[in-house]
């Protein structure tokens, strides 16, 4: 019997990175409130930093997700209506 030796990790790099990025712009299947945020951002941080972020979110009475969305929106505002 032939065994499959090639193991693909959970976070394996895509064969076509440009196509993989563009695929995130496609409308999601289905609908509803779950599609309000359709892109996922993955970053590598230390466990210590993750802990500090979680504690800061709890102290502010929110969630890490909401806190980071607010931070990113503030740092990278929508400039589609601006003139150069």
ChimeraX attribute file (.defattr): number of C-alpha atoms within 10 A of each C-alpha:
attribute: neighborCount
match mode: 1-to-1
recipient: residues
	/A:1	3
	/A:2	4
	/A:3	5
	/A:4	6
	/A:5	6
	/A:6	6
	/A:7	7
	/A:8	8
	/A:9	7
	/A:10	6
	/A:11	6
	/A:12	8
	/A:13	10
	/A:14	10
	/A:15	8
	/A:16	8
	/A:17	10
	/A:18	9
	/A:19	10
	/A:20	12
	/A:21	12
	/A:22	9
	/A:23	11
	/A:24	12
	/A:25	10
	/A:26	10
	/A:27	10
	/A:28	14
	/A:29	6
	/A:30	7
	/A:31	9
	/A:32	6
	/A:33	6
	/A:34	9
	/A:35	12
	/A:36	9
	/A:37	8
	/A:38	11
	/A:39	12
	/A:40	7
	/A:41	4
	/A:42	6
	/A:43	5
	/A:44	6
	/A:45	8
	/A:46	7
	/A:47	9
	/A:48	9
	/A:49	10
	/A:50	13
	/A:51	11
	/A:52	11
	/A:53	16
	/A:54	17
	/A:55	14
	/A:56	15
	/A:57	17
	/A:58	13
	/A:59	10
	/A:60	11
	/A:61	10
	/A:62	12
	/A:63	16
	/A:64	17
	/A:65	11
	/A:66	11
	/A:67	18
	/A:68	13
	/A:69	12
	/A:70	12
	/A:71	11
	/A:72	11
	/A:73	11
	/A:74	10
	/A:75	9
	/A:76	9
	/A:77	8
	/A:78	9
	/A:79	8
	/A:80	6
	/A:81	6
	/A:82	6
	/A:83	5
	/A:84	4
